[in-house]
Amino acid sequence: MKRFGFSIQLTSKEAVELYKKLHRQVPEQIAGDHGVLREIGLQRMSIYLLPPNTLFMQVEAHEQFDPLRDFSHALSFHPAVQAWDDQMHGEQNPLLKRIAGNDTELNWWRLEQVYDWTVDTAGNQK
């Protein structure tokens, strides 16, 4: 399993509240049993808010997962996925904006992992 961290900023205080509200009911086509997140190989996704307006997202995925390829491909699965993305990143009142300096192809800035600590199921430190 692979794990990735990403960061992005919300555009305003109002965007923070709307983002939280929308993520209480993510559409089935995205996060349901047969939703796009599962279809592109994600096994877990967590998003955290660092006040006042920075988000940190951690995803766990299968070994073949490629963030640029698979997140881009996700947009073609269902119109609801594209509509969700447009609400988050679109040109008309987006909730999210790139962090200054992010000139990559992804809106979310892929973070460099600098430390990892874990214990396996038998309780042994890895």
Secondary structure as GFF3:
##gff-version 3
##sequence-region A 1 126
A	DSSP	beta_strand	2	10	.	.	.	ID=ss1
A	DSSP	alpha_helix	13	22	.	.	.	ID=ss2
A	DSSP	alpha_helix	28	31	.	.	.	ID=ss3
A	DSSP	alpha_helix	36	39	.	.	.	ID=ss4
A	DSSP	beta_strand	42	50	.	.	.	ID=ss5
A	DSSP	beta_strand	54	61	.	.	.	ID=ss6
A	DSSP	alpha_helix	67	74	.	.	.	ID=ss7
A	DSSP	alpha_helix	79	89	.	.	.	ID=ss8
A	DSSP	beta_strand	96	97	.	.	.	ID=ss9
A	DSSP	beta_strand	109	110	.	.	.	ID=ss10
###
